[in-house]
């Protein structure tokens, strides 16, 4: 929007999908532990590798300061997948 009274708003911008690359920050939807010791939660993660099929390897940083890795993680919104951080 130009700030001029009566001016029309700019049309919404559609962004092209971004491919994951090594070093990018993503959100990993951690599925939790198999014994229930860890609750499912979202964690910050760094992409450490990209497979030919687009799945990624991640260095996962947990809120309690622990770190782990996850391999062959697909893009999505379910637990056990990764997604981009929200644009704010």
C-alpha positions, -999 to +999 in steps of 0.1 A: +000+000+000+014+034-009+001+053+021-020+076+000-056+079+010-078+060-014-049+041-029-055+004-038-037-022-018-009-041-035-019-077-046-007-104-023+027-119-031+029-156-038+063-170-029+078-199-048+086-230-026+121-229-012+142-261-014+160-271+018+198-267+017+225-275+042+227-248+070+191-237+068+171-235+100+138-255+100+113-267+126+113-304+134+081-318+148+096-342+172+074-373+177+084-378+213+100-409+228+087-444+222+084-450+260+065-417+265+095-401+284+096-373+258+065-354+248+059-346+212+070-310+205+085-287+179+122-281+180+146-259+161+168-278+137+196-272+112+196-290+079+228-311+077+221-330+045+196-333+017+187-367+001+180-371-036+143-375-028+142-342-009+142-357+026+167-341+050+190-350+078+188-327+108+207-315+139+179-311+164+181-286+193+156-295+221+142-268+244+159-283+274+194-279+258+198-315+246+207-322+210+200-351+187+199-360+150+172-372+127+177-387+093+156-391+061+130-366+075+102-356+050+086-322+047+052-320+063+032-310+094+028-343+112+051-354+140+083-368+126+085-343+098+100-308+092+086-275+081+098-239+076+095-215+105+065-191+101+071-158+084+065-130+109 
